[in-house]
Amino acid sequence: RYGEGWSLARTWAVSEHAEIHVMNYGNRPLRAKFMLTLSTFEPRTMTIRLDGKVQQSAALIPGRPVLMHPDEFRLLPGDNVLQFDGDAPAKQSTVLSPIDLTYNVAIDLLELSEE
């Protein structure tokens, strides 16, 4: 589920920090492989963390979406927080919306398995 920092449409972040909560309802850790597509209106560096631990960083350039394939995420039982942090403030988009936006994240689950 989407946590703090997202627009109502849940596709663009409206602050420098945004979260997605990934639940593991089982009683054993899972391994998950994701592909992330990141876009931005303004140049910025994006850092991705899982439960506070840095997974990967990328320099984002407007008009050039970045595909990221982080290493497998280890999802412990319960709530796992995927955090996105950009180093530049939100900027108003005149193309998509009159609200202030920072970056876009599309997530595709590639593989999910038990440890």
PAZAPA-4460 file (N, C-alpha, C; in steps of 0.05 Angstrom, whole numbers, plus 32768, in hexadecimal, padded with zeros to 4 digits):
% residues 115
    n_x    n_y    n_z   ca_x   ca_y   ca_z    c_x    c_y    c_z   seq   type   mol
   8011   7FE8   8000   8000   8000   8000   8012   8019   8000     1      R     A
   8007   802E   7FF5   8016   8047   7FF4   8016   8055   8010     2      Y     A
   802C   805F   8018   802F   806D   8031   8030   808B   802C     3      G     A
   803F   8099   803C   8041   80B6   8039   804F   80BF   8020     4      E     A
   8049   80D7   8017   8058   80E4   8002   804E   80E1   7FE6     5      G     A
   8037   80D5   7FE1   802D   80D0   7FC6   8015   80E2   7FBF     6      W     A
   8012   80E7   7FA5   7FFB   80F5   7F9B   7FE2   80E4   7F9E     7      S     A
   7FCB   80EF   7F9A   7FB2   80E0   7F9D   7FB1   80C9   7F88     8      L     A
   7FBC   80CE   7F71   7FBC   80B9   7F5C   7FD1   80A3   7F62     9      A     A
   7FE2   80A7   7F76   7FF7   8094   7F7E   800C   808E   7F69    10      R     A
   8010   80A0   7F56   8025   809B   7F42   803C   80AF   7F45    11      T     A
   8037   80C7   7F50   804C   80DB   7F53   804F   80E1   7F71    12      W     A
   8068   80E3   7F79   806D   80EC   7F95   8069   810A   7F97    13      A     A
   805F   8113   7FAD   805A   8130   7FB1   806E   813B   7FC6    14      V     A
   8080   812B   7FCF   8095   8135   7FE2   80AF   8126   7FDB    15      S     A
   80C4   812F   7FE8   80DE   8123   7FE3   80E0   8106   7FEE    16      E     A
   80CF   80FF   8001   80CF   80E5   800D   80B3   80D8   8008    17      H     A
   80B3   80BF   7FFE   809A   80B0   7FFA   809F   8093   8002    18      A     A
   8089   8086   8009   808B   806A   8013   8077   8058   8006    19      E     A
   807E   803F   8002   806C   802A   7FFA   806F   8013   800E    20      I     A
   8059   800A   801A   805A   7FF4   802E   8055   7FDA   801F    21      H     A
   8068   7FC8   8021   8065   7FAD   8015   8061   7F99   802B    22      V     A
   804A   7F8D   802B   8043   7F7A   8041   804B   7F5D   803A    23      M     A
   8057   7F50   804D   805B   7F33   804C   8049   7F27   8061    24      N     A
   8033   7F1A   8058   8020   7F10   806B   8027   7EF4   8075    25      Y     A
   803C   7EE9   806B   8045   7ECE   8074   8055   7ED0   808E    26      G     A
   8060   7EB9   8096   8071   7EB8   80AE   808E   7EB3   80A7    27      N     A
   8095   7EB4   808E   80B1   7EB0   8085   80B9   7EC7   8073    28      R     A
   80D3   7ECE   8072   80DC   7EE2   8060   80D8   7EDA   8043    29      P     A
   80D4   7EEE   8032   80D1   7EEA   8015   80E7   7EF9   8006    30      L     A
   80ED   7EF0   7FEF   8100   7EFE   7FDD   80EF   7F0A   7FC6    31      R     A
   80F2   7F23   7FC1   80E3   7F31   7FAC   80F6   7F3F   7F99    32      A     A
   80F1   7F3C   7F7F   8100   7F4B   7F6B   80ED   7F5F   7F5D    33      K     A
   80F5   7F78   7F5D   80E4   7F8D   7F51   80F3   7F9A   7F3A    34      F     A
   80E4   7FA6   7F28   80F0   7FB9   7F15   80E2   7FD4   7F1A    35      M     A
   80F2   7FE8   7F1E   80E8   8003   7F24   80ED   8015   7F0C    36      L     A
   80DA   8025   7F04   80DD   8039   7EF0   80D9   8054   7EFD    37      T     A
   80EE   8065   7EFC   80EE   807F   7F0A   80EF   8095   7EF6    38      L     A
   80DE   80AA   7EFA   80DE   80C1   7EE8   80DD   80DA   7EFA    39      S     A
   80E5   80F1   7EEE   80E6   810A   7EFD   80E1   8122   7EEB    40      T     A
   80D9   8139   7EF7   80D6   8152   7EE8   80F0   8162   7EEB    41      F     A
   80FE   815F   7F01   8117   816E   7F06   812D   815A   7F0C    42      E     A
   8146   8160   7F05   815C   814E   7F0B   815D   814A   7F2A    43      P     A
   8161   8131   7F31   8163   812A   7F4E   8170   810F   7F51    44      R     A
   817B   810A   7F68   8185   80F0   7F6F   8171   80E2   7F80    45      T     A
   816A   80C9   7F79   8157   80BA   7F88   8164   80A3   7F97    46      M     A
   815D   80A0   7FB0   8168   808A   7FC0   8150   8078   7FC8    47      T     A
   8154   805E   7FC5   813F   804B   7FCB   8148   803B   7FE3    48      I     A
   8137   8039   7FF8   813D   802A   8010   8127   8016   8015    49      R     A
   812F   8000   8022   811B   7FED   802C   8120   7FEB   804A    50      L     A
   810B   7FF3   8059   810D   7FF3   8076   8125   8003   8080    51      D     A
   812B   8019   8072   8141   802B   807A   815C   8024   806F    52      G     A
   8160   800D   8063   8179   8004   8058   817B   800C   803A    53      K     A
   8190   801A   8032   8193   8023   8016   8195   800B   8004    54      V     A
   8184   800B   7FEF   8185   7FF5   7FDB   8193   7FFE   7FC2    55      Q     A
   818D   8017   7FB9   8199   8021   7FA0   8193   803F   7F9E    56      Q     A
   81A4   804D   7F8F   81A1   8069   7F89   81A3   806D   7F6B    57      S     A
   8197   8083   7F61   8198   8089   7F44   8195   80A6   7F40    58      A     A
   81A3   80B0   7F2C   81A1   80CC   7F23   818A   80CD   7F0F    59      A     A
   8176   80DE   7F14   815F   80E0   7F01   8161   80FA   7EF1    60      L     A
   815B   80F7   7ED8   815C   810E   7EC5   8140   8110   7EB8    61      I     A
   8134   8128   7EB7   811A   812B   7EAA   8119   8120   7E8E    62      P     A
   8103   8112   7E88   8100   8107   7E6D   810F   80ED   7E68    63      G     A
   811D   80E3   7E7C   812C   80CA   7E79   8126   80B7   7E8F    64      R     A
   8110   80A8   7E8D   810A   8095   7EA3   8121   8082   7EA8    65      P     A
   8125   807B   7EC1   813A   8068   7EC9   812D   804E   7ED2    66      V     A
   8137   8038   7EC6   812E   801D   7ECE   8143   8013   7EE3    67      L     A
   8138   800A   7EF9   814A   7FFF   7F0E   8141   7FE2   7F15    68      M     A
   8155   7FD1   7F18   8151   7FB5   7F20   8161   7FB1   7F3A    69      H     A
   8157   7FBB   7F50   8167   7FB7   7F69   816B   7F99   7F6F    70      P     A
   817E   7F93   7F80   8181   7F78   7F89   8167   7F6F   7F96    71      D     A
   8165   7F55   7F9A   814D   7F4B   7FA6   8148   7F59   7FC1    72      E     A
   812E   7F5E   7FC6   8127   7F69   7FE0   811F   7F52   7FF2    73      F     A
   8128   7F53   800A   8120   7F3E   801E   8109   7F4A   802E    74      R     A
   80F1   7F3E   802A   80D9   7F48   8038   80D4   7F37   8050    75      L     A
   80D8   7F43   8068   80D3   7F35   8081   80B4   7F33   8085    76      L     A
   80AB   7F21   8096   808F   7F20   809C   8085   7F3B   80A7    77      P     A
   806E   7F44   809E   8063   7F5D   80A7   8068   7F73   8093    78      G     A
   8068   7F8C   809D   806A   7FA4   808C   8087   7FAA   8085    79      D     A
   808D   7FAC   806B   80A7   7FB4   8061   80A4   7FCE   8053    80      N     A
   80B4   7FE2   805A   80B0   7FFD   804F   80C5   8003   8039    81      V     A
   80BC   8007   8021   80CD   800F   800A   80CC   802D   8009    82      L     A
   80E3   803A   800D   80E5   8057   8010   80F3   8063   7FF8    83      Q     A
   80E9   8079   7FEE   80F4   8088   7FD7   80FB   80A4   7FE1    84      F     A
   8114   80AC   7FDE   811D   80C6   7FE6   812B   80D4   7FD0    85      D     A
   8121   80EC   7FC8   812D   80FC   7FB4   813B   8114   7FC2    86      G     A
   814E   8120   7FB4   815E   8135   7FC0   8156   8151   7FB5    87      D     A
   813F   8153   7FA9   8135   816D   7F9F   8118   8170   7FA6    88      A     A
   810F   8189   7FAC   80F3   818D   7FB4   80E0   8189   7F9C    89      P     A
   80C6   8187   7FA3   80B1   8184   7F8F   80B0   819D   7F7D    90      A     A
   80A8   8199   7F64   80A5   81AF   7F51   808A   81AC   7F43    91      K     A
   807E   81C3   7F3E   8064   81C2   7F31   8066   81B8   7F15    92      Q     A
   8054   81A6   7F0E   8052   819B   7EF3   803C   81A9   7EE4    93      S     A
   8042   81B6   7ECE   802D   81C3   7EBE   8023   81AF   7EA9    94      T     A
   8031   8199   7EA6   8029   8185   7E92   8013   8172   7E9C    95      V     A
   8018   8166   7EB3   8006   8152   7EBE   7FF2   815D   7ED2    96      L     A
   7FFA   8170   7EE2   7FE9   8178   7EF8   7FF3   8192   7F03    97      S     A
   7FE1   81A2   7F0F   7FEB   81BB   7F1B   7FF6   81B8   7F37    98      P     A
   7FF9   819F   7F41   8004   819B   7F5B   8022   8197   7F5A    99      I     A
   802F   819A   7F70   804C   8196   7F71   8053   8178   7F72   100      D     A
   8065   8170   7F61   806D   8154   7F5F   808B   8151   7F60   101      L     A
   8095   813A   7F68   80B2   8136   7F69   80BB   8120   7F56   102      T     A
   80B1   8108   7F58   80BA   80F2   7F47   80A4   80DE   7F44   103      Y     A
   80A7   80CC   7F30   8094   80B7   7F2B   80A1   809D   7F2E   104      N     A
   8094   8089   7F3A   809E   806E   7F3E   808A   805A   7F34   105      V     A
   8092   8049   7F21   8081   8033   7F19   8090   8019   7F22   106      A     A
   8081   8007   7F2F   808E   7FEF   7F3A   8081   7FD6   7F2D   107      I     A
   8092   7FC5   7F23   8089   7FAB   7F18   8096   7F95   7F28   108      D     A
   8085   7F83   7F33   8090   7F6B   7F41   8098   7F57   7F2D   109      L     A
   80B1   7F4F   7F2D   80BC   7F3C   7F1A   80BB   7F1F   7F24   110      L     A
   80C0   7F1C   7F3F   80C2   7F02   7F4A   80BE   7F03   7F68   111      E     A
   80B1   7EEF   7F73   80AC   7EED   7F90   80B0   7ED0   7F98   112      L     A
   80C1   7ECB   7FAC   80C6   7EB0   7FB4   80CD   7EAF   7FD2   113      S     A
   80C9   7E97   7FDD   80D1   7E92   7FF9   80EF   7E8F   7FFB   114      E     A
   80F9   7E96   8012   8116   7E92   8016   811D   7E75   801A   115      E     A
***
